[in-house]
Amino acid sequence: MWSSTPWLLWALLSAVFAALTAIFAKLGLQGVDADLATLVRTVIILGVLSVFITVKGGWQNPFQLSARTWLFLGLSGLATGASWLCYFRALQMGEASKVAPVDKLSLVLVAIFAVVFLEERPSLREWLGIAMVAGGVLVLAIKRSP
């Protein structure tokens, strides 16, 4: 199974680490400014990635990257930073079991943006799954009346 879809293993590991991110962040945000916590997290990520790239031998001259690559990686970095700032602020104010699923509404938005910008065409079955995620987010986000 893994040999035919190696991306699936990495995607599942991403989900596990994203879940741990929410739990660890919620525990670490007590009594700390959310923006400062985001900065601390970013510095740690920078260090870990530097070691990983060094061990893997993946360093290359960033000035050899195309302008298009710089543009889109730059925009991705800005979007990531904005996402992290919003996520940590939401996590500081709300319950992790509610914030994290709403954050995953990004899955629905990725599907829509992929259709619009990347010309991807999800199948009917895939749209059904995406709609189920959206429905699940609504169920978790809408408060019940007492």
VEXTIBA-351646 format. One record per residue: residue number from 0; y, x, z of N, C-alpha, C in turn. Coordinates in nm, 2 decimals, m for minus. Each point is the difference from the previous one (the first is absolute). Layout:
% residues N
nr / n_north / n_east / n_up / ca_north / ca_east / ca_up / c_north / c_east / c_up
NUM / Y / X / Z / Y / X / Z / Y / X / Z
...
***
This chain:
% residues 146
nr / n_north / n_east / n_up / ca_north / ca_east / ca_up / c_north / c_east / c_up
0 / m0.12 / 0.08 / 0.00 / 0.12 / m0.08 / 0.00 / 0.13 / 0.09 / 0.00
1 / 0.00 / 0.10 / 0.09 / 0.12 / 0.08 / 0.01 / 0.02 / 0.09 / m0.12
2 / m0.11 / 0.04 / m0.06 / 0.02 / 0.09 / m0.12 / 0.06 / m0.07 / m0.12
3 / m0.02 / m0.13 / m0.01 / 0.06 / m0.07 / m0.11 / 0.14 / m0.05 / 0.02
4 / 0.04 / m0.01 / 0.13 / 0.13 / m0.05 / 0.04 / 0.06 / 0.09 / 0.11
5 / 0.03 / 0.13 / m0.03 / 0.04 / 0.08 / 0.11 / 0.13 / m0.04 / 0.06
6 / 0.08 / m0.08 / m0.07 / 0.13 / m0.05 / 0.05 / m0.02 / m0.09 / 0.12
7 / m0.12 / m0.07 / m0.01 / m0.03 / m0.11 / 0.10 / m0.01 / 0.07 / 0.14
8 / m0.07 / 0.11 / 0.01 / m0.01 / 0.07 / 0.13 / 0.14 / 0.04 / 0.05
9 / 0.08 / 0.06 / m0.08 / 0.13 / 0.03 / 0.04 / 0.09 / m0.12 / 0.04
10 / m0.02 / m0.11 / m0.07 / 0.08 / m0.12 / 0.03 / m0.05 / m0.06 / 0.14
11 / m0.13 / 0.01 / 0.02 / m0.05 / m0.05 / 0.13 / 0.05 / 0.09 / 0.12
12 / m0.01 / 0.13 / m0.03 / 0.06 / 0.09 / 0.10 / 0.15 / m0.02 / 0.03
13 / 0.07 / m0.03 / m0.11 / 0.14 / m0.03 / 0.01 / 0.02 / m0.12 / 0.09
14 / m0.09 / m0.11 / m0.02 / 0.01 / m0.12 / 0.08 / m0.03 / 0.03 / 0.15
15 / m0.10 / 0.09 / 0.03 / m0.03 / 0.03 / 0.14 / 0.12 / 0.07 / 0.06
16 / 0.05 / 0.10 / m0.07 / 0.12 / 0.08 / 0.06 / 0.12 / m0.09 / 0.01
17 / 0.02 / m0.09 / m0.09 / 0.12 / m0.09 / 0.01 / m0.02 / m0.09 / 0.12
18 / m0.12 / m0.04 / 0.03 / m0.02 / m0.09 / 0.12 / 0.02 / 0.09 / 0.12
19 / m0.05 / 0.12 / 0.00 / 0.03 / 0.09 / 0.12 / 0.15 / 0.03 / 0.01
20 / 0.07 / 0.01 / m0.11 / 0.14 / 0.02 / 0.01 / 0.07 / m0.11 / 0.08
21 / m0.04 / m0.12 / m0.03 / 0.07 / m0.11 / 0.07 / m0.03 / 0.00 / 0.15
22 / m0.12 / 0.03 / 0.03 / m0.04 / 0.00 / 0.15 / 0.07 / 0.12 / 0.07
23 / m0.01 / 0.12 / m0.06 / 0.06 / 0.12 / 0.06 / 0.15 / m0.02 / 0.01
24 / 0.06 / m0.05 / m0.11 / 0.15 / m0.01 / 0.00 / 0.04 / m0.10 / 0.11
25 / m0.07 / m0.12 / 0.01 / 0.04 / m0.10 / 0.10 / m0.01 / 0.07 / 0.14
26 / m0.10 / 0.07 / 0.03 / m0.01 / 0.07 / 0.13 / 0.11 / 0.11 / 0.02
27 / 0.03 / 0.06 / m0.11 / 0.10 / 0.11 / 0.01 / 0.15 / m0.05 / m0.01
28 / 0.02 / m0.12 / m0.03 / 0.14 / m0.05 / m0.02 / 0.06 / m0.05 / 0.13
29 / m0.08 / 0.00 / 0.11 / 0.05 / m0.06 / 0.12 / 0.11 / 0.10 / 0.06
30 / 0.13 / m0.06 / 0.01 / 0.11 / 0.08 / 0.05 / 0.06 / 0.10 / m0.09
31 / m0.03 / m0.01 / m0.13 / 0.05 / 0.10 / m0.10 / 0.07 / m0.08 / m0.11
32 / 0.11 / 0.05 / m0.05 / 0.07 / m0.05 / m0.11 / m0.10 / 0.00 / m0.12
33 / m0.01 / m0.11 / m0.08 / m0.09 / m0.01 / m0.11 / 0.03 / 0.10 / m0.11
34 / 0.13 / 0.03 / m0.02 / 0.04 / 0.09 / m0.10 / m0.04 / 0.15 / 0.04
35 / 0.02 / 0.03 / 0.12 / m0.04 / 0.13 / 0.05 / m0.15 / 0.02 / m0.01
36 / m0.07 / m0.11 / 0.03 / m0.15 / 0.01 / m0.01 / m0.04 / 0.02 / m0.14
37 / 0.07 / m0.06 / m0.10 / m0.03 / 0.02 / m0.14 / 0.03 / 0.14 / m0.04
38 / 0.10 / 0.06 / 0.05 / 0.03 / 0.14 / m0.03 / m0.11 / 0.09 / 0.06
39 / m0.04 / m0.02 / 0.12 / m0.11 / 0.08 / 0.06 / m0.13 / m0.01 / m0.08
40 / m0.03 / m0.12 / m0.04 / m0.12 / m0.02 / m0.09 / 0.02 / 0.07 / m0.13
41 / 0.11 / 0.00 / m0.06 / 0.03 / 0.06 / m0.13 / m0.02 / 0.15 / 0.01
42 / 0.05 / 0.06 / 0.11 / m0.01 / 0.15 / 0.02 / m0.15 / 0.04 / 0.02
43 / m0.07 / m0.08 / 0.07 / m0.14 / 0.02 / 0.02 / m0.08 / m0.01 / m0.14
44 / 0.04 / m0.10 / m0.08 / m0.06 / m0.01 / m0.13 / 0.03 / 0.12 / m0.09
45 / 0.12 / 0.04 / 0.01 / 0.04 / 0.12 / m0.08 / m0.08 / 0.12 / 0.04
46 / m0.02 / 0.02 / 0.13 / m0.08 / 0.12 / 0.04 / m0.15 / m0.01 / m0.04
47 / m0.05 / m0.12 / 0.02 / m0.14 / m0.02 / m0.04 / m0.02 / 0.02 / m0.15
48 / 0.09 / m0.06 / m0.08 / m0.02 / 0.01 / m0.15 / 0.02 / 0.15 / m0.04
49 / 0.09 / 0.07 / 0.06 / 0.02 / 0.14 / m0.03 / m0.13 / 0.08 / 0.02
50 / m0.06 / m0.02 / 0.11 / m0.13 / 0.07 / 0.03 / m0.10 / m0.05 / m0.10
51 / m0.01 / m0.13 / m0.03 / m0.10 / m0.05 / m0.09 / 0.01 / 0.06 / m0.14
52 / 0.13 / 0.00 / m0.05 / 0.02 / 0.06 / m0.13 / m0.03 / 0.15 / m0.01
53 / 0.04 / 0.07 / 0.11 / m0.03 / 0.14 / 0.01 / m0.15 / 0.03 / 0.00
54 / m0.08 / m0.07 / 0.08 / m0.14 / 0.02 / 0.00 / m0.07 / m0.04 / m0.13
55 / 0.05 / m0.11 / m0.06 / m0.05 / m0.04 / m0.13 / 0.04 / 0.08 / m0.12
56 / 0.11 / 0.08 / 0.02 / 0.05 / 0.09 / m0.10 / 0.08 / m0.08 / m0.11
57 / 0.07 / m0.11 / 0.05 / 0.07 / m0.09 / m0.09 / 0.14 / 0.03 / m0.02
58 / 0.06 / 0.11 / 0.05 / 0.14 / 0.03 / m0.01 / 0.03 / 0.03 / m0.15
59 / 0.11 / m0.05 / m0.05 / 0.05 / 0.04 / m0.13 / 0.15 / m0.01 / 0.01
60 / 0.07 / 0.06 / m0.10 / 0.14 / 0.00 / m0.01 / 0.06 / m0.14 / m0.02
61 / 0.07 / m0.07 / 0.09 / 0.04 / m0.13 / m0.02 / 0.11 / m0.01 / m0.11
62 / 0.07 / 0.11 / m0.03 / 0.10 / 0.00 / m0.11 / m0.06 / m0.01 / m0.14
63 / m0.13 / 0.01 / 0.00 / m0.07 / m0.01 / m0.13 / m0.04 / m0.15 / m0.03
64 / 0.02 / m0.08 / 0.10 / m0.03 / m0.15 / m0.02 / 0.11 / m0.06 / m0.09
65 / m0.04 / m0.10 / m0.08 / 0.09 / m0.06 / m0.09 / 0.11 / m0.08 / 0.07
66 / 0.11 / m0.03 / m0.06 / 0.11 / m0.08 / 0.06 / m0.06 / m0.14 / 0.03
67 / m0.08 / m0.05 / m0.09 / m0.06 / m0.13 / 0.02 / m0.09 / 0.00 / 0.13
68 / m0.08 / 0.10 / 0.02 / m0.08 / 0.01 / 0.12 / 0.09 / 0.01 / 0.12
69 / 0.11 / 0.08 / 0.00 / 0.09 / 0.01 / 0.11 / 0.06 / m0.14 / 0.03
70 / 0.04 / m0.07 / m0.10 / 0.07 / m0.13 / 0.01 / m0.10 / m0.09 / 0.08
71 / m0.12 / m0.02 / m0.05 / m0.09 / m0.10 / 0.05 / m0.05 / 0.05 / 0.14
72 / m0.03 / 0.12 / 0.02 / m0.04 / 0.05 / 0.13 / 0.11 / m0.01 / 0.10
73 / 0.12 / 0.02 / m0.04 / 0.12 / m0.02 / 0.08 / 0.02 / m0.14 / 0.04
74 / m0.01 / m0.09 / m0.10 / 0.01 / m0.15 / 0.03 / m0.12 / m0.04 / 0.10
75 / m0.12 / 0.05 / m0.03 / m0.11 / m0.03 / 0.09 / 0.03 / 0.05 / 0.14
76 / 0.05 / 0.12 / 0.02 / 0.04 / 0.05 / 0.13 / 0.10 / m0.08 / 0.07
77 / 0.10 / m0.05 / m0.07 / 0.10 / m0.09 / 0.06 / m0.06 / m0.13 / 0.04
78 / m0.09 / m0.05 / m0.09 / m0.06 / m0.13 / 0.04 / m0.09 / 0.02 / 0.12
79 / m0.08 / 0.11 / 0.00 / m0.08 / 0.03 / 0.12 / 0.08 / 0.01 / 0.13
80 / 0.11 / 0.07 / m0.01 / 0.08 / 0.02 / 0.12 / 0.06 / m0.14 / 0.05
81 / 0.04 / m0.08 / m0.10 / 0.05 / m0.13 / 0.04 / m0.11 / m0.09 / 0.06
82 / m0.12 / 0.01 / m0.06 / m0.11 / m0.07 / 0.05 / m0.04 / 0.04 / 0.14
83 / 0.00 / 0.13 / 0.03 / m0.04 / 0.05 / 0.13 / 0.11 / m0.04 / 0.10
84 / 0.12 / 0.01 / m0.03 / 0.11 / m0.05 / 0.09 / m0.01 / m0.14 / 0.04
85 / m0.03 / m0.09 / m0.10 / m0.01 / m0.14 / 0.02 / m0.13 / m0.03 / 0.08
86 / m0.11 / 0.07 / m0.04 / m0.13 / m0.02 / 0.07 / 0.01 / 0.03 / 0.15
87 / 0.06 / 0.12 / 0.03 / 0.01 / 0.04 / 0.14 / 0.09 / m0.10 / 0.08
88 / 0.11 / m0.04 / m0.06 / 0.09 / m0.09 / 0.06 / m0.08 / m0.13 / 0.03
89 / m0.07 / m0.06 / m0.10 / m0.08 / m0.12 / 0.02 / m0.10 / 0.02 / 0.11
90 / m0.07 / 0.11 / m0.01 / m0.11 / 0.03 / 0.10 / 0.05 / 0.01 / 0.14
91 / 0.13 / 0.05 / 0.01 / 0.06 / 0.01 / 0.14 / 0.03 / m0.14 / 0.05
92 / 0.03 / m0.09 / m0.09 / 0.04 / m0.13 / 0.05 / m0.11 / m0.10 / 0.00
93 / m0.11 / 0.02 / m0.08 / m0.10 / m0.10 / m0.01 / m0.14 / 0.06 / 0.04
94 / m0.10 / m0.09 / m0.01 / m0.13 / 0.04 / 0.03 / m0.07 / 0.07 / m0.12
95 / m0.07 / 0.11 / 0.03 / m0.06 / 0.07 / m0.11 / m0.09 / m0.09 / m0.09
96 / m0.07 / m0.09 / 0.07 / m0.10 / m0.09 / m0.07 / 0.07 / m0.10 / m0.09
97 / 0.13 / m0.01 / 0.01 / 0.08 / m0.09 / m0.09 / 0.08 / 0.08 / m0.10
98 / 0.06 / 0.11 / 0.05 / 0.09 / 0.08 / m0.09 / m0.09 / 0.07 / m0.11
99 / m0.11 / 0.06 / 0.03 / m0.08 / 0.07 / m0.10 / m0.05 / m0.09 / m0.11
100 / m0.05 / m0.12 / 0.03 / m0.04 / m0.09 / m0.11 / 0.12 / m0.04 / m0.09
101 / 0.11 / m0.03 / 0.06 / 0.12 / m0.04 / m0.08 / 0.04 / 0.12 / m0.09
102 / m0.01 / 0.12 / 0.05 / 0.03 / 0.12 / m0.07 / m0.09 / 0.01 / m0.13
103 / m0.12 / m0.05 / 0.02 / m0.10 / 0.00 / m0.11 / 0.04 / m0.10 / m0.11
104 / 0.10 / m0.08 / 0.02 / 0.05 / m0.08 / m0.11 / 0.04 / 0.09 / m0.12
105 / 0.02 / 0.13 / 0.03 / 0.02 / 0.10 / m0.11 / m0.11 / m0.01 / m0.10
106 / m0.12 / m0.03 / 0.03 / m0.11 / m0.01 / m0.09 / 0.04 / m0.11 / m0.11
107 / 0.05 / m0.11 / 0.04 / 0.04 / m0.11 / m0.09 / 0.11 / 0.05 / m0.09
108 / 0.10 / 0.07 / 0.06 / 0.11 / 0.05 / m0.08 / m0.04 / 0.11 / m0.09
109 / m0.09 / 0.08 / 0.04 / m0.05 / 0.11 / m0.10 / m0.06 / m0.07 / m0.12
110 / m0.08 / m0.10 / 0.02 / m0.07 / m0.07 / m0.11 / 0.11 / m0.05 / m0.10
111 / 0.10 / m0.07 / 0.06 / 0.11 / m0.06 / m0.08 / 0.08 / 0.11 / m0.08
112 / 0.03 / 0.11 / 0.08 / 0.08 / 0.11 / m0.06 / m0.08 / 0.07 / m0.11
113 / m0.13 / 0.01 / 0.03 / m0.09 / 0.07 / m0.10 / m0.01 / m0.08 / m0.13
114 / 0.00 / m0.13 / 0.01 / 0.00 / m0.08 / m0.12 / 0.14 / 0.01 / m0.08
115 / 0.11 / 0.00 / 0.08 / 0.13 / 0.01 / m0.06 / 0.03 / 0.14 / m0.06
116 / m0.02 / 0.10 / 0.08 / 0.04 / 0.14 / m0.04 / m0.11 / 0.08 / m0.06
117 / m0.12 / m0.02 / 0.03 / m0.11 / 0.09 / m0.05 / m0.09 / m0.07 / m0.10
118 / 0.03 / m0.13 / m0.03 / m0.07 / m0.08 / m0.09 / m0.15 / m0.01 / 0.03
119 / m0.03 / 0.00 / 0.13 / m0.14 / m0.02 / 0.04 / m0.03 / m0.15 / 0.00
120 / m0.12 / m0.03 / m0.02 / m0.04 / m0.14 / m0.01 / m0.12 / m0.03 / 0.09
121 / 0.03 / m0.04 / 0.13 / m0.11 / m0.04 / 0.09 / m0.08 / m0.12 / m0.05
122 / m0.13 / 0.00 / 0.02 / m0.08 / m0.11 / m0.04 / 0.03 / m0.12 / 0.09
123 / m0.06 / m0.12 / m0.04 / 0.02 / m0.12 / 0.08 / m0.06 / 0.02 / 0.14
124 / m0.12 / 0.07 / 0.00 / m0.06 / 0.03 / 0.13 / 0.09 / 0.08 / 0.09
125 / 0.06 / 0.10 / m0.06 / 0.09 / 0.09 / 0.08 / 0.13 / m0.08 / 0.05
126 / 0.05 / m0.09 / m0.09 / 0.12 / m0.08 / 0.04 / m0.04 / m0.09 / 0.12
127 / m0.13 / m0.05 / m0.01 / m0.04 / m0.08 / 0.11 / 0.00 / 0.08 / 0.13
128 / m0.06 / 0.12 / 0.00 / 0.01 / 0.08 / 0.12 / 0.14 / 0.03 / 0.05
129 / 0.09 / 0.03 / m0.10 / 0.14 / 0.03 / 0.04 / 0.06 / m0.13 / 0.06
130 / m0.03 / m0.12 / m0.05 / 0.05 / m0.12 / 0.06 / m0.06 / m0.02 / 0.14
131 / m0.12 / 0.04 / 0.02 / m0.06 / m0.02 / 0.13 / 0.07 / 0.09 / 0.10
132 / 0.03 / 0.12 / m0.04 / 0.08 / 0.09 / 0.09 / 0.13 / m0.06 / 0.03
133 / 0.07 / m0.05 / m0.10 / 0.13 / m0.07 / 0.02 / m0.01 / m0.11 / 0.10
134 / m0.11 / m0.08 / m0.02 / m0.02 / m0.11 / 0.10 / m0.03 / 0.04 / 0.14
135 / m0.08 / 0.11 / 0.01 / m0.02 / 0.06 / 0.13 / 0.12 / 0.05 / 0.07
136 / 0.09 / 0.06 / m0.08 / 0.13 / 0.04 / 0.06 / 0.08 / m0.12 / 0.05
137 / 0.00 / m0.10 / m0.08 / 0.08 / m0.12 / 0.05 / m0.06 / m0.06 / 0.12
138 / m0.14 / m0.01 / 0.01 / m0.06 / m0.05 / 0.12 / 0.04 / 0.08 / 0.12
139 / 0.00 / 0.13 / m0.01 / 0.03 / 0.09 / 0.11 / 0.15 / 0.00 / 0.04
140 / 0.09 / m0.03 / m0.10 / 0.14 / 0.01 / 0.02 / 0.07 / m0.12 / 0.05
141 / m0.06 / m0.12 / m0.03 / 0.06 / m0.13 / 0.04 / m0.05 / m0.03 / 0.14
142 / 0.10 / m0.03 / 0.08 / m0.03 / m0.03 / 0.14 / m0.05 / m0.14 / 0.01
143 / m0.09 / m0.02 / 0.09 / m0.05 / m0.14 / 0.03 / 0.09 / m0.07 / 0.10
144 / 0.02 / m0.13 / m0.01 / 0.08 / m0.07 / 0.09 / m0.08 / m0.01 / 0.13
145 / 0.08 / 0.01 / 0.12 / m0.07 / m0.02 / 0.13 / m0.05 / m0.13 / 0.02
***
